[in-house]
């Protein structure tokens, strides 16, 4: 079942035009970002441009956060139609590539600031780390959890719509298509 159009959603939605942090507007282009490439034990081997892809046998590193509100609802968002991976898909993982020299937690905090305008995330904790295959190739993904204490200010260049919804509504197919790694995060963090 497809979710209703964003205009038909409940009052817990966010995303008016013009939102987004100034840091995002001035951040380096995706293809010129420098990232670490790691071995199968998550040890940094070399650095390179994000747009060039990892050298043979090496993996990228990504950090993401599953955000909830105090009522236990999960922040769900829809990617824009211009997203490089999974355009127009729903997701619960707010995150991106870990830059060269950056730790997973620092990357998660940066992504929360860039994509949702949250400058701080007190209580952010690592939930798990796993190896996944995504459209950009194999990577390590570290998933964090955080309970939001304020409304998001989504960057409309990255997020078409977002709102807090019951995890069960997402787990039971109420929002499709759903990014596979986000679906896995929900299954791990919100077992039925």
C-alpha positions as CSV (number, residue, x, y, z in Angstrom):
1,X,0.0,0.0,0.0
2,X,1.3,3.4,-0.8
3,X,1.2,6.2,1.8
4,X,-1.1,9.1,1.3
5,X,0.3,12.2,-0.4
6,X,2.3,14.4,2.0
7,X,-0.4,17.1,2.0
8,X,-2.8,14.5,3.4
9,X,-0.6,13.5,6.4
10,X,-1.3,14.3,10.1
11,X,-0.1,17.4,12.0
12,X,3.2,15.7,12.9
13,X,4.7,16.5,9.5
14,X,7.5,18.9,8.7
15,X,9.1,20.3,5.6
16,X,7.9,23.7,4.5
17,X,10.0,25.2,1.7
18,X,13.1,27.1,2.7
19,X,14.1,24.9,5.7
20,X,17.6,23.6,6.0
21,X,20.8,24.6,7.7
22,X,23.2,27.2,6.3
23,X,26.0,24.6,6.6
24,X,24.2,22.3,4.1
25,X,23.9,25.1,1.5
26,X,27.7,25.7,1.6
27,X,28.9,22.1,2.1
28,X,31.3,20.7,-0.6
29,X,29.7,18.9,-3.6
30,X,29.0,15.2,-3.1
31,X,31.6,14.1,-5.6
32,X,34.5,16.1,-4.1
33,X,33.9,15.0,-0.5
34,X,36.9,13.0,0.9
35,X,36.1,9.8,2.6
36,X,37.9,6.9,4.2
37,X,37.9,3.5,2.6
38,X,38.2,0.6,5.0
39,X,39.0,-3.1,4.9
40,X,36.6,-5.8,6.0
41,X,37.5,-5.2,9.7
42,X,36.6,-1.5,9.4
43,X,40.2,-0.3,9.5
44,X,41.1,2.7,7.4
45,X,43.3,1.8,4.5
46,X,43.2,4.9,2.2
47,X,41.2,8.0,1.4
48,X,39.7,9.2,-1.8
49,X,37.0,11.2,-3.4
50,X,33.5,10.0,-2.6
51,X,32.4,10.3,-6.2
52,X,35.2,8.0,-7.5
53,X,34.1,4.9,-5.5
54,X,36.1,2.6,-3.3
55,X,39.2,0.8,-4.6
56,X,38.8,-2.9,-5.2
57,X,38.1,-4.9,-2.0
58,X,37.6,-1.8,0.2
59,X,34.4,-0.5,1.7
60,X,32.8,2.9,2.4
61,X,31.6,3.9,5.8
62,X,28.2,5.4,6.6
63,X,26.6,6.7,9.8
64,X,22.9,7.1,10.3
65,X,20.4,7.8,13.1
66,X,16.9,6.5,13.8
67,X,15.1,9.4,15.6
68,X,12.1,8.9,17.8
69,X,9.9,11.4,19.6
70,X,9.0,11.1,23.3
71,X,5.8,9.3,22.3
72,X,7.9,6.5,20.8
73,X,7.1,7.4,17.2
74,X,9.8,7.1,14.6
75,X,10.9,9.9,12.3
76,X,10.0,8.8,8.8
77,X,11.0,10.8,5.7
78,X,10.6,10.6,2.0
79,X,13.7,11.2,-0.1
80,X,13.5,13.7,-2.9
81,X,13.0,12.6,-6.5
82,X,16.6,13.8,-7.3
83,X,18.2,11.6,-4.6
84,X,21.2,9.6,-5.9
85,X,20.0,6.4,-4.2
86,X,16.5,5.3,-3.7
87,X,14.7,8.5,-5.1
88,X,11.2,9.0,-3.7
89,X,11.6,6.2,-1.2
90,X,10.7,6.4,2.5
91,X,13.4,5.9,5.1
92,X,14.0,6.1,8.8
93,X,17.8,6.4,8.6
94,X,19.0,10.0,8.6
95,X,22.6,9.9,7.6
96,X,25.4,9.7,5.0
97,X,29.0,9.0,4.3
98,X,31.6,9.3,7.0
99,X,34.2,11.8,5.8
100,X,38.0,11.3,6.0
101,X,39.2,11.4,9.6
102,X,35.7,11.5,11.0
103,X,34.3,9.1,13.5
104,X,30.9,7.5,13.1
105,X,29.3,9.4,15.9
106,X,30.6,12.8,14.6
107,X,29.3,11.9,11.1
108,X,25.9,11.1,12.6
109,X,25.7,14.4,14.4
110,X,26.8,16.3,11.2
111,X,24.1,14.6,9.2
112,X,21.4,15.4,11.7
113,X,22.5,19.1,11.5
114,X,22.7,19.1,7.7
115,X,19.5,17.3,6.9
116,X,17.2,18.2,9.8
117,X,18.7,21.3,11.4
118,X,19.4,19.7,14.7
119,X,22.6,21.3,16.1
120,X,22.8,19.0,19.1
121,X,21.7,15.5,19.9
122,X,22.1,14.9,23.6
123,X,21.9,11.2,24.3
124,X,22.8,10.0,20.8
125,X,23.9,6.4,21.2
126,X,25.2,3.7,18.8
127,X,22.7,0.9,18.3
128,X,24.6,-1.4,16.0
129,X,27.1,-1.7,13.2
130,X,26.7,-3.9,10.2
131,X,27.9,-4.5,6.7
132,X,25.4,-3.8,3.9
133,X,25.3,-3.6,0.2
134,X,23.7,-0.5,-1.3
135,X,23.5,1.1,-4.7
136,X,27.0,2.6,-4.1
137,X,28.6,-0.7,-3.2
138,X,29.5,-2.6,0.0
139,X,29.8,-0.5,3.1
140,X,29.8,-0.5,6.9
141,X,26.7,1.2,8.3
142,X,26.6,2.3,11.9
143,X,23.1,3.1,13.2
144,X,22.5,5.4,16.1
145,X,19.4,6.1,18.1
146,X,18.2,9.5,19.4
147,X,15.0,10.8,21.0
148,X,14.3,14.2,19.5
149,X,13.6,17.0,21.9
150,X,12.4,19.5,19.2
151,X,10.9,19.6,15.8
152,X,13.1,19.0,12.7
153,X,13.9,21.7,10.1
154,X,14.4,19.5,7.1
155,X,16.5,20.5,4.1
156,X,14.1,20.4,1.1
157,X,17.0,19.5,-1.2
158,X,17.3,16.1,0.6
159,X,14.0,15.6,2.3
160,X,10.6,15.9,0.5
161,X,8.5,15.2,3.6
162,X,9.0,14.0,7.1
163,X,6.9,13.3,10.2
164,X,6.8,11.1,13.3
165,X,4.8,7.9,12.8
166,X,4.2,4.7,14.7
167,X,6.9,2.2,13.9
168,X,4.3,-0.5,13.4
169,X,2.7,1.5,10.6
170,X,6.0,1.5,8.7
171,X,6.9,-2.1,9.6
172,X,3.5,-3.4,8.2
173,X,3.9,-1.8,4.8
174,X,2.0,1.5,5.3
175,X,4.8,3.5,3.7
176,X,6.3,2.1,0.4
177,X,8.7,1.9,-1.1
178,X,11.0,1.8,1.9
179,X,14.8,1.8,1.7
180,X,16.0,-1.7,2.6
181,X,18.5,-0.6,5.3
182,X,15.8,1.5,6.9
183,X,13.5,-1.5,7.0
184,X,16.2,-3.6,8.6
185,X,16.8,-0.9,11.2
186,X,13.1,-0.9,12.1
187,X,13.1,-4.7,12.5
188,X,16.1,-4.6,14.7
189,X,15.2,-1.6,16.9
190,X,11.4,-2.1,17.1
191,X,10.8,-5.9,17.2
192,X,7.1,-6.9,17.0
